[in-house]
Amino acid sequence: MIERLRLGRWRAFDRLDLSFEPGTTFVVAPNGVGKTSLLLGMAWAIFGDQAKVNARDHIRAGSTSAEAEVILLVNGDRLAIRRAVGERGR
């Protein structure tokens, strides 16, 4: 289960920190507010290159780097996956 998603300088978001509760989560919002940004950032954080997301293309305009972190609950253990791209993450 995904417990938390953090994005920094990723597409629509300068900073995003979301916590998720157990169960189903729906993402509902008007067009252009960042639903796709959220999902692409989450996919890249979890799967890296396997997500087929070119992270460099999603660095927020005016920034030189971006980062994503997902905290997963797996069999009772917490697993944190952090990725960075650009100046700070290469």
C-alpha positions as CSV (number, residue, x, y, z in Angstrom):
1,M,0.0,0.0,0.0
2,I,1.2,3.5,-0.8
3,E,1.3,5.5,2.5
4,R,2.9,8.8,1.3
5,L,4.0,10.6,-1.9
6,R,6.3,13.5,-1.9
7,L,7.2,15.4,-5.1
8,G,9.6,18.3,-5.4
9,R,9.8,20.6,-8.5
10,W,7.9,18.0,-10.5
11,R,5.7,19.4,-13.3
12,A,2.8,21.2,-11.8
13,F,4.1,20.9,-8.2
14,D,6.9,22.9,-6.5
15,R,6.3,20.8,-3.4
16,L,3.7,18.1,-2.8
17,D,3.3,15.9,0.3
18,L,0.3,13.5,0.3
19,S,-0.6,10.9,2.8
20,F,-2.9,8.0,1.8
21,E,-5.2,6.0,4.1
22,P,-6.0,2.3,3.6
23,G,-8.6,1.7,0.9
24,T,-9.4,3.1,-2.5
25,T,-8.2,6.6,-3.3
26,F,-9.9,8.6,-6.1
27,V,-8.2,11.7,-7.6
28,V,-10.9,14.1,-8.8
29,A,-10.1,17.7,-9.8
30,P,-10.6,20.1,-12.7
31,N,-8.4,19.9,-15.8
32,G,-5.0,21.4,-15.5
33,V,-4.5,21.2,-11.8
34,G,-2.0,18.3,-11.7
35,K,-3.7,14.9,-11.7
36,T,-1.4,13.6,-14.4
37,S,1.6,15.2,-12.7
38,L,0.8,13.3,-9.5
39,L,0.4,10.0,-11.3
40,L,3.6,10.4,-13.4
41,G,5.6,11.3,-10.4
42,M,4.2,8.4,-8.4
43,A,5.0,6.0,-11.3
44,W,8.5,7.3,-11.7
45,A,9.1,7.1,-7.9
46,I,8.1,3.5,-7.7
47,F,9.3,2.1,-11.0
48,G,12.1,4.4,-12.2
49,D,13.0,3.8,-15.8
50,Q,10.6,0.9,-16.1
51,A,7.7,3.5,-15.8
52,K,8.7,4.8,-19.3
53,V,8.7,8.3,-17.8
54,N,11.5,10.6,-18.9
55,A,12.0,12.4,-15.6
56,R,14.2,15.1,-17.1
57,D,11.2,16.2,-19.2
58,H,9.1,16.6,-16.1
59,I,11.4,19.0,-14.1
60,R,9.3,22.0,-13.1
61,A,9.8,25.0,-15.4
62,G,12.5,27.2,-14.0
63,S,14.1,24.4,-11.9
64,T,17.2,22.4,-12.6
65,S,16.2,19.3,-10.7
66,A,13.3,17.3,-9.4
67,E,12.7,14.6,-6.8
68,A,10.1,12.0,-5.9
69,E,9.6,9.8,-2.9
70,V,7.1,7.1,-2.2
71,I,6.7,5.3,1.1
72,L,5.1,1.9,0.8
73,L,3.8,-0.5,3.4
74,V,4.9,-4.0,2.3
75,N,4.1,-7.0,4.6
76,G,4.1,-4.7,7.6
77,D,7.4,-3.0,6.8
78,R,7.9,0.5,5.5
79,L,9.9,0.9,2.3
80,A,11.0,4.4,1.1
81,I,12.0,4.8,-2.5
82,R,13.6,8.2,-3.4
83,R,14.6,9.3,-6.8
84,A,16.2,12.5,-8.1
85,V,17.0,13.9,-11.5
86,G,18.9,17.0,-12.6
87,E,21.6,18.9,-10.9
88,R,21.0,17.2,-7.5
89,G,20.2,13.8,-8.9
90,R,22.2,13.9,-12.1
